[in-house]
Amino acid sequence: MMTPELLIAQLMSCYGYEVDLSYAYNYISMVGAQYAEVNGFHDWLQNFGFM
């Protein structure tokens, strides 16, 4: 199960940047904790202009 804290840590490790934890909470609530993954999170952030 993906947690917001783990998702942010993976984002930093894989892509070299961080965002506010609230974005991770929103992404996980949208896709579900069992389906949340860092590549999808990164794409979601880019598609919606959060970064």
PDB file as gemmi writes it, atoms N, CA and C in Angstrom:
CRYST1    1.000    1.000    1.000  90.00  90.00  90.00 P 1                      
ATOM      1  N   MET A   1       0.840  -1.185   0.000  1.00  0.00           N  
ATOM      2  CA  MET A   1       0.000   0.000   0.000  1.00  0.00           C  
ATOM      3  C   MET A   1       0.884   1.247   0.000  1.00  0.00           C  
ATOM      4  N   MET A   2       0.554   2.154  -0.868  1.00  0.00           N  
ATOM      5  CA  MET A   2       1.311   3.398  -0.983  1.00  0.00           C  
ATOM      6  C   MET A   2       0.789   4.414   0.028  1.00  0.00           C  
ATOM      7  N   THR A   3       1.711   5.059   0.705  1.00  0.00           N  
ATOM      8  CA  THR A   3       1.365   6.148   1.612  1.00  0.00           C  
ATOM      9  C   THR A   3       1.821   7.457   0.967  1.00  0.00           C  
ATOM     10  N   PRO A   4       1.245   8.579   1.355  1.00  0.00           N  
ATOM     11  CA  PRO A   4       1.685   9.860   0.797  1.00  0.00           C  
ATOM     12  C   PRO A   4       3.174  10.127   1.053  1.00  0.00           C  
ATOM     13  N   GLU A   5       3.638   9.771   2.244  1.00  0.00           N  
ATOM     14  CA  GLU A   5       5.045  10.002   2.580  1.00  0.00           C  
ATOM     15  C   GLU A   5       5.970   9.169   1.687  1.00  0.00           C  
ATOM     16  N   LEU A   6       5.603   7.925   1.451  1.00  0.00           N  
ATOM     17  CA  LEU A   6       6.397   7.055   0.588  1.00  0.00           C  
ATOM     18  C   LEU A   6       6.362   7.553  -0.855  1.00  0.00           C  
ATOM     19  N   LEU A   7       5.222   8.005  -1.300  1.00  0.00           N  
ATOM     20  CA  LEU A   7       5.097   8.520  -2.659  1.00  0.00           C  
ATOM     21  C   LEU A   7       5.983   9.751  -2.866  1.00  0.00           C  
ATOM     22  N   ILE A   8       6.008  10.643  -1.898  1.00  0.00           N  
ATOM     23  CA  ILE A   8       6.870  11.838  -1.984  1.00  0.00           C  
ATOM     24  C   ILE A   8       8.342  11.416  -1.975  1.00  0.00           C  
ATOM     25  N   ALA A   9       8.705  10.458  -1.135  1.00  0.00           N  
ATOM     26  CA  ALA A   9      10.094   9.980  -1.080  1.00  0.00           C  
ATOM     27  C   ALA A   9      10.505   9.355  -2.408  1.00  0.00           C  
ATOM     28  N   GLN A  10       9.617   8.568  -3.006  1.00  0.00           N  
ATOM     29  CA  GLN A  10       9.919   7.959  -4.298  1.00  0.00           C  
ATOM     30  C   GLN A  10      10.018   9.001  -5.396  1.00  0.00           C  
ATOM     31  N   LEU A  11       9.189  10.027  -5.331  1.00  0.00           N  
ATOM     32  CA  LEU A  11       9.241  11.110  -6.310  1.00  0.00           C  
ATOM     33  C   LEU A  11      10.595  11.806  -6.247  1.00  0.00           C  
ATOM     34  N   MET A  12      11.069  12.064  -5.058  1.00  0.00           N  
ATOM     35  CA  MET A  12      12.379  12.695  -4.883  1.00  0.00           C  
ATOM     36  C   MET A  12      13.490  11.785  -5.390  1.00  0.00           C  
ATOM     37  N   SER A  13      13.406  10.515  -5.077  1.00  0.00           N  
ATOM     38  CA  SER A  13      14.432   9.566  -5.484  1.00  0.00           C  
ATOM     39  C   SER A  13      14.471   9.374  -7.000  1.00  0.00           C  
ATOM     40  N   CYS A  14      13.319   9.259  -7.623  1.00  0.00           N  
ATOM     41  CA  CYS A  14      13.255   8.974  -9.061  1.00  0.00           C  
ATOM     42  C   CYS A  14      13.351  10.213  -9.939  1.00  0.00           C  
ATOM     43  N   TYR A  15      12.742  11.309  -9.501  1.00  0.00           N  
ATOM     44  CA  TYR A  15      12.629  12.489 -10.356  1.00  0.00           C  
ATOM     45  C   TYR A  15      13.357  13.719  -9.828  1.00  0.00           C  
ATOM     46  N   GLY A  16      13.814  13.663  -8.591  1.00  0.00           N  
ATOM     47  CA  GLY A  16      14.640  14.731  -8.051  1.00  0.00           C  
ATOM     48  C   GLY A  16      13.914  15.980  -7.607  1.00  0.00           C  
ATOM     49  N   TYR A  17      12.619  15.876  -7.325  1.00  0.00           N  
ATOM     50  CA  TYR A  17      11.904  17.033  -6.790  1.00  0.00           C  
ATOM     51  C   TYR A  17      10.845  16.565  -5.806  1.00  0.00           C  
ATOM     52  N   GLU A  18      10.380  17.506  -5.005  1.00  0.00           N  
ATOM     53  CA  GLU A  18       9.327  17.233  -4.029  1.00  0.00           C  
ATOM     54  C   GLU A  18       8.164  18.174  -4.271  1.00  0.00           C  
ATOM     55  N   VAL A  19       7.006  17.764  -3.868  1.00  0.00           N  
ATOM     56  CA  VAL A  19       5.827  18.625  -3.859  1.00  0.00           C  
ATOM     57  C   VAL A  19       5.192  18.525  -2.478  1.00  0.00           C  
ATOM     58  N   ASP A  20       4.240  19.380  -2.245  1.00  0.00           N  
ATOM     59  CA  ASP A  20       3.533  19.372  -0.977  1.00  0.00           C  
ATOM     60  C   ASP A  20       2.829  18.030  -0.775  1.00  0.00           C  
ATOM     61  N   LEU A  21       2.799  17.584   0.434  1.00  0.00           N  
ATOM     62  CA  LEU A  21       2.197  16.303   0.781  1.00  0.00           C  
ATOM     63  C   LEU A  21       0.717  16.239   0.392  1.00  0.00           C  
ATOM     64  N   SER A  22       0.044  17.367   0.354  1.00  0.00           N  
ATOM     65  CA  SER A  22      -1.375  17.370  -0.001  1.00  0.00           C  
ATOM     66  C   SER A  22      -1.601  16.855  -1.420  1.00  0.00           C  
ATOM     67  N   TYR A  23      -0.651  17.074  -2.334  1.00  0.00           N  
ATOM     68  CA  TYR A  23      -0.782  16.536  -3.688  1.00  0.00           C  
ATOM     69  C   TYR A  23      -0.763  15.009  -3.665  1.00  0.00           C  
ATOM     70  N   ALA A  24       0.094  14.446  -2.852  1.00  0.00           N  
ATOM     71  CA  ALA A  24       0.159  12.993  -2.738  1.00  0.00           C  
ATOM     72  C   ALA A  24      -1.138  12.439  -2.158  1.00  0.00           C  
ATOM     73  N   TYR A  25      -1.692  13.114  -1.147  1.00  0.00           N  
ATOM     74  CA  TYR A  25      -2.970  12.678  -0.581  1.00  0.00           C  
ATOM     75  C   TYR A  25      -4.064  12.714  -1.648  1.00  0.00           C  
ATOM     76  N   ASN A  26      -4.105  13.783  -2.436  1.00  0.00           N  
ATOM     77  CA  ASN A  26      -5.125  13.909  -3.480  1.00  0.00           C  
ATOM     78  C   ASN A  26      -4.969  12.831  -4.547  1.00  0.00           C  
ATOM     79  N   TYR A  27      -3.738  12.586  -4.970  1.00  0.00           N  
ATOM     80  CA  TYR A  27      -3.491  11.569  -5.990  1.00  0.00           C  
ATOM     81  C   TYR A  27      -3.895  10.183  -5.495  1.00  0.00           C  
ATOM     82  N   ILE A  28      -3.501   9.845  -4.281  1.00  0.00           N  
ATOM     83  CA  ILE A  28      -3.830   8.534  -3.723  1.00  0.00           C  
ATOM     84  C   ILE A  28      -5.341   8.378  -3.544  1.00  0.00           C  
ATOM     85  N   SER A  29      -6.012   9.427  -3.114  1.00  0.00           N  
ATOM     86  CA  SER A  29      -7.467   9.322  -2.956  1.00  0.00           C  
ATOM     87  C   SER A  29      -8.160   9.171  -4.308  1.00  0.00           C  
ATOM     88  N   MET A  30      -7.568   9.690  -5.358  1.00  0.00           N  
ATOM     89  CA  MET A  30      -8.145   9.590  -6.692  1.00  0.00           C  
ATOM     90  C   MET A  30      -7.963   8.195  -7.295  1.00  0.00           C  
ATOM     91  N   VAL A  31      -6.749   7.633  -7.183  1.00  0.00           N  
ATOM     92  CA  VAL A  31      -6.471   6.356  -7.857  1.00  0.00           C  
ATOM     93  C   VAL A  31      -6.560   5.143  -6.928  1.00  0.00           C  
ATOM     94  N   GLY A  32      -6.497   5.365  -5.647  1.00  0.00           N  
ATOM     95  CA  GLY A  32      -6.517   4.262  -4.688  1.00  0.00           C  
ATOM     96  C   GLY A  32      -5.105   3.892  -4.258  1.00  0.00           C  
ATOM     97  N   ALA A  33      -4.946   3.558  -3.001  1.00  0.00           N  
ATOM     98  CA  ALA A  33      -3.622   3.285  -2.439  1.00  0.00           C  
ATOM     99  C   ALA A  33      -2.961   2.075  -3.078  1.00  0.00           C  
ATOM    100  N   GLN A  34      -3.738   1.097  -3.498  1.00  0.00           N  
ATOM    101  CA  GLN A  34      -3.125  -0.094  -4.092  1.00  0.00           C  
ATOM    102  C   GLN A  34      -2.659   0.149  -5.527  1.00  0.00           C  
ATOM    103  N   TYR A  35      -3.160   1.223  -6.176  1.00  0.00           N  
ATOM    104  CA  TYR A  35      -2.787   1.506  -7.561  1.00  0.00           C  
ATOM    105  C   TYR A  35      -1.839   2.697  -7.704  1.00  0.00           C  
ATOM    106  N   ALA A  36      -1.629   3.437  -6.648  1.00  0.00           N  
ATOM    107  CA  ALA A  36      -0.765   4.614  -6.702  1.00  0.00           C  
ATOM    108  C   ALA A  36       0.687   4.190  -6.902  1.00  0.00           C  
ATOM    109  N   GLU A  37       1.357   4.858  -7.844  1.00  0.00           N  
ATOM    110  CA  GLU A  37       2.774   4.599  -8.083  1.00  0.00           C  
ATOM    111  C   GLU A  37       3.430   5.887  -8.569  1.00  0.00           C  
ATOM    112  N   VAL A  38       4.735   5.952  -8.418  1.00  0.00           N  
ATOM    113  CA  VAL A  38       5.457   7.203  -8.612  1.00  0.00           C  
ATOM    114  C   VAL A  38       5.395   7.708 -10.055  1.00  0.00           C  
ATOM    115  N   ASN A  39       5.450   6.828 -11.043  1.00  0.00           N  
ATOM    116  CA  ASN A  39       5.411   7.287 -12.429  1.00  0.00           C  
ATOM    117  C   ASN A  39       4.067   7.931 -12.764  1.00  0.00           C  
ATOM    118  N   GLY A  40       2.993   7.322 -12.306  1.00  0.00           N  
ATOM    119  CA  GLY A  40       1.667   7.903 -12.508  1.00  0.00           C  
ATOM    120  C   GLY A  40       1.509   9.212 -11.765  1.00  0.00           C  
ATOM    121  N   PHE A  41       2.068   9.290 -10.579  1.00  0.00           N  
ATOM    122  CA  PHE A  41       2.012  10.527  -9.798  1.00  0.00           C  
ATOM    123  C   PHE A  41       2.754  11.645 -10.515  1.00  0.00           C  
ATOM    124  N   HIS A  42       3.929  11.351 -11.011  1.00  0.00           N  
ATOM    125  CA  HIS A  42       4.717  12.336 -11.758  1.00  0.00           C  
ATOM    126  C   HIS A  42       3.938  12.813 -12.987  1.00  0.00           C  
ATOM    127  N   ASP A  43       3.367  11.886 -13.745  1.00  0.00           N  
ATOM    128  CA  ASP A  43       2.573  12.253 -14.925  1.00  0.00           C  
ATOM    129  C   ASP A  43       1.372  13.106 -14.545  1.00  0.00           C  
ATOM    130  N   TRP A  44       0.697  12.728 -13.467  1.00  0.00           N  
ATOM    131  CA  TRP A  44      -0.458  13.480 -12.988  1.00  0.00           C  
ATOM    132  C   TRP A  44      -0.061  14.906 -12.622  1.00  0.00           C  
ATOM    133  N   LEU A  45       1.063  15.049 -11.941  1.00  0.00           N  
ATOM    134  CA  LEU A  45       1.526  16.388 -11.574  1.00  0.00           C  
ATOM    135  C   LEU A  45       1.818  17.220 -12.818  1.00  0.00           C  
ATOM    136  N   GLN A  46       2.451  16.639 -13.819  1.00  0.00           N  
ATOM    137  CA  GLN A  46       2.767  17.370 -15.038  1.00  0.00           C  
ATOM    138  C   GLN A  46       1.506  17.718 -15.837  1.00  0.00           C  
ATOM    139  N   ASN A  47       0.597  16.772 -15.967  1.00  0.00           N  
ATOM    140  CA  ASN A  47      -0.609  16.999 -16.761  1.00  0.00           C  
ATOM    141  C   ASN A  47      -1.496  18.083 -16.195  1.00  0.00           C  
ATOM    142  N   PHE A  48      -1.506  18.229 -14.893  1.00  0.00           N  
ATOM    143  CA  PHE A  48      -2.368  19.215 -14.271  1.00  0.00           C  
ATOM    144  C   PHE A  48      -1.621  20.468 -13.841  1.00  0.00           C  
ATOM    145  N   GLY A  49      -0.364  20.597 -14.252  1.00  0.00           N  
ATOM    146  CA  GLY A  49       0.389  21.818 -14.022  1.00  0.00           C  
ATOM    147  C   GLY A  49       0.757  22.109 -12.590  1.00  0.00           C  
ATOM    148  N   PHE A  50       0.891  21.076 -11.776  1.00  0.00           N  
ATOM    149  CA  PHE A  50       1.262  21.282 -10.380  1.00  0.00           C  
ATOM    150  C   PHE A  50       2.747  21.559 -10.202  1.00  0.00           C  
ATOM    151  N   MET A  51       3.509  21.407 -11.256  1.00  0.00           N  
ATOM    152  CA  MET A  51       4.933  21.660 -11.133  1.00  0.00           C  
ATOM    153  C   MET A  51       5.417  22.500 -12.277  1.00  0.00           C  
TER     154      MET A  51                                                      
END                                                                             
